[in-house]
Amino acid sequence: MGIGSTAELAFRLAVAAVAIGGPTVLYLGLWRFLAWLRDDALIDRLAAQGVVEEPRPAPVDVLASATAGIDGRRCSACGTRVVAGGARCPRCRRDLGSDDKR
């Protein structure tokens, strides 16, 4: 390989790196910018005034709040997990008494 072909190969590799890396960097920048806009204090103030609706919680937050009330109790009849403070089994509708397993 001569000098010209090595420089040409390096140029082609540089162009390929920019063509592959450029859109990725731009996309990640857009993603961060949109997250910054979503978490802005202006959105919180507008939501407090009722101009815009409150941002919906993330799926992780919904899952955490949904499983927070489960304390490990199970129905003695069907074995379904019972939510803390529940008086009846959500599956078989049997009254929960002192015979529940802990």
N, C-alpha and C positions, 0 to 999 in steps of 0.2 A: 504494500500500500504506500502510496506517495503522500506528500504533504497535503495536497489538495483534497484527496479523498478522505483523509483523517479529519480535516477541518469541516468538510461537507457532512461527514458522519456525526461529528459533534454538534453541528448546527441542526441536523435533523432530529437528534436526540433531545436537544434543547426545545425545539418546536413541539415535539411530542410531549415533553414534560409539561410545557405551558398549556398545551391543548387538553391534557388530562387533569392537571392540577388546578388550572384556572377556574373552571366551572365548579369544582368541588369547594374551593376557597370562597368563591362568590356565594354559593348556596349556603355554606355554613355561616357566612357573614349575614346573609338575609335572615336566616333562622334566628341568630342571636339578636338582630335588630327587631324582629317581630316579637320575640320574647320580652325585650326591653320595653317595647310599646305596650304590650299586654300588662306588664307589671308597673306601669307608670302611675304616679300619684294622681294625675288628672283623671284617669279611669276610675280610681277609687272615689274621688270627690263627686264625679258625675253619677256614679252608682249610688252614692249616699243621698244625692238630691233626687234620684229617681229618673234621671234623664235617660240613662242606659241601664240595661239589666245587669245584675251582679254577674261576674264571671263564674262559670260553672266550675265546680271542683274537679280536680284531676281524678282519674279512675283509682289511683292509689289511695287518695283521701276517702273516697266512697267506700272502698273495700275495708279500710281501717275502721271507719265509723260503723260499718255494718257488722263487723266481727267483734266490736268492742263489747257488745252486750252478751256474748256467748260465754257462759261460765263453766261449761263442761258437764252440766246436768243432762241426763237423758231420760226419756220417757220409759217407764218400766214395761209398757205394753208393746211398743213398736221400736224403741231404741233411737228415736229421732232426737237430735240435740235440741234443747229447749233454751230459749232466750231468757236471760236473767230477768226475774220478776214476772215471768209468765205464769198464768194460772191454769192454762190448758195446753195440751200438746198441739202444735200446729198441723200435724198430719192426721192423727186419729181423733182429735178433739176430746181426749180423755182428761178428766180433772187430775191435776198433779197434786199428789199428797205427800206424806212423809215417806212413802215407799219408793221414791225416786232414787236412782243410783247417783252417787256423787263421784 
